[in-house]
Amino acid sequence: MRKSDTNMQNHDSISSRRILLRSTACGFGSMAWAAMMGQKCIGAKIGERQTGTKVAHFTPKAKRVIFLFMSGGPSQVDSFDPKPILASQNGRMMHFNDPRSVAKTGQGASQRLMKSPWKFKQYGQSGLPVSDLFPHMGGVADELCVIRSMATEGVAHGPATLFLHTGSTNFIRPSMGSWVTYGLGSENENMPGFVSLSPALGNGGPRNYSNAFLPAVYQGTAIGRSGIPAIDSQIRNLGDRSRSLNDQKAQFELIRQLNAAQLAGSGENSEWDAVLSSYELGWRMQTSAPSVLDIAGETASTLKLYGIGKEPTDNYGRLCLMARRLVESGVRYVQVNYADNTNNPSWDQHSNLPKHEDHARAVDQPVAALVRDLKARGLLEDTIVWWGGEFGRTPYAQDNGTGRDHNPAGFSVWLAGGGFKSGVAYGATDEYGFQAIENRVHMHDLHASILHQLGIDHLQLTYRHAGRDFRLTDVHGEVVHGLFA
């Protein structure tokens, strides 16, 4: 071989490596490749302070989020927003401009008021009222910031669920977890930045944890799915017991070289970037993920705290404990789904409101345990725990029956930790609990406020796609400073 040929090969090799480095430098932190490269990315407009593997816009109050998604829409007037007038006027017919009637006829309809089957009690030093549905959550009332004035878009489960997760009712948009990991990355290069535990297949399905047009490395990692017991919800094929560790290393290195060569020849390519990153992350996860997902090492008192080993709390208790272990290991955004049926979301009681009690018994103790456990470990201070569904329910009986219809105009969610106020109720619905009338918080506002506590300016967290800049809050959203401690 001539010396000139050797020089040419060296030049090509160096060029290929430069292309590879340039192409993979923006694989932010939900996968390990970017962490290995130690690069700052320029996809988002970034600030001046470093958070995890990325740069935040300003000093954050929180580092991570656990979203406890109650699919189907829990009733606010039966949980965190007491309305005594419903008891005193139970059975009275009133006119409501409910979205379904307005959509069908252009006007509202006469509906029968229905009192709550559950009593409310004041809890803690704050005296925050919580219904008998959630006595364990009542026990941590002094940690909760209950927003009673939520409003959202979409009256059906599909559009409203998509809006909750992506800020859009119908267009394909990145999920909130993807936006957060795009903006901040992961705190642990050996674990994904965004995990969704037991997601449902319906009402958006994978779109609820999708990266959409963001680079593919920001898609959420789904563990299990609704209908599969949490005890069986693991990441399959993490290890290869048929080969020795040295053989696995050799195989992995060959695959990595082949993919790197392919990426170098294809220019900017998000899909190949994700392939490289997923192989890197998968290799690293073999030593980290199994221990994180295995709760066998937890103490008997911790398992008892979460209600593990007994019904009806065992399943959701396992998921909540797994969420604590995931954020403890550095996962940035964890969603814990409660959705036991993909075609009939759990809290969707149109004709059988007492069914709410079955679901409350399954989640109440595990959720409260998560809050207590995070606080005991010093994690609640910089972890946002978010509990809620895609909308609420009406204060009247649907079709004069025994259940409540969907209500996007006024409902409740709560937040704990992460610099939010504690032991308070923010905002208010009208006297019947139908519509937010005081300090209304739109879902865009909630997204903006959670991002703010993570050190992210929702106006600056953008990604250019199809000729325009997109963001989670679209062209809407105001940070609600009244929620912050």
C-alpha positions, 0 to 999 in steps of 0.5 A: 500500500502506498503512503498516500493511500495510508494517509487517505485512509487515515483522513477518511477515518478521522473524517468519519469519526468527526461526522459520528461525533457531530451526529451523535452529540445531541443524543441528550441523556435519556440514552447514554451516548450523549453522556459518554461524549460529554457534549452540550446540545444546542437543540433547545435554547439553553441557559447558564446553569448545569442540571444533570447532563444538560443546561437548565434555563435557571436554578431549578427547585426540582430535578425529577417528576413522578406522574401518577396518572389516574386514567378515566377522570376521578371525580373532584366533588367526591375527592378533594373539592367538597360541595355541601350544596350538593347534599342540601340540593340533592335531586334538584334539576338544574340547567348546565351548559355541559360540553356534550349537550352543547355539542349536540344541540347548541345549548345545555340541558337540565340535569339532576344534582347528585350528592357525594356518597362519601363524607369529607374530613379535615386532615393535618395541621393544614385542615385540608379536606379530603373525602373518605375515598382517600384516608391515606392521602388525607394522612399526607395532606400537609404535603399536598398542593391541591389545585381545585381550578383545573381546566383542559381541552377535550371532553372525550377520553382520547383527546383529553388524555392526549392533551394531558400528555402532549398539549394537543388533542389530535396532532402528533406531539412529543409527550411531556416526559420527552420534552423534559428529558430533551431539556434536561437529560438524565441524571444516570447514563445507565438508565433511561431518562423517561419511563412509563410504567404499565401504560395503556394501549388505548386513548393515545397508547404509545403516543402518550410517551412518544417523542413524536418529532423530537429526536428518537432518543427521547421516546419513553421506555415502557415497562409492562402495560395495563392488564399485565400484573406489575410483578411481571412488568420487567424489561425483557432480554436485558441479559444474554445468559447463552454467551459469556461476558467476553463474547457479549462484549465482542458482539456488542463492539462489532454491532456498535462499529457497524452502526457507527459506520452506517451513521457516519455515511448517512449524515444527520439521522435521528433514527440511527442516532437512536439505534446507537444510543439504544445499544449503548444504553441497553449494554449499560442497563444490563448491570443497573436496571435489574437491581433497580427494578427488583424490589426483593431487597426492600425491607418488610416495613417498606413493602408493608407501607406500600401495601405490597403482599395484600389486595387490593394494593399489591399491584399499584404498590409495586408500581409506586415503589418501582417509581421511587427506585427509578427516580432514586437511580437517576431517571428524570421522569416516571409515569405510573399509570392506573388504567386497568382496562384499555377500553373502559378507563378505570375512573370512568364511572358513568353509571356506577359512581360507587365503583370509585371506591374500588379504585381508591382502595387500590391506589390510596395507600400506595400513593400516600406511601410514595409521598412518605417514602420520598420525604423520609429519604430526602427526595421529596424536596426536589421531586415533583409528585403529580396526581390526577386524571385527564379531566374531572366529573360532573356534579350531576347524575348523567342521564339521571342515573347513578354516575357522573359524566366527563367534566373538563371545565373544572376539576382537581389535581394535586402536586407534592414536593418540588418547591410547590406549596404544601397543605393548601388548596389553590383556586376554586370551582363554582358552588356546585363544582362544575366550572373553575371560576377562581384562579383557573389553571389550564392544563397548559398552565400546569405544564408551564409551572411544572417545567418552571420548577425543573428550571425550564422556561416553557417559552424557550424549550422549543424544537424546530420542525416543519418550518416552525418552532414547537413547544409543549405549551404551543402558543399558550400557558402561564406559569402559576407563581401562586403554586410555589412555596 
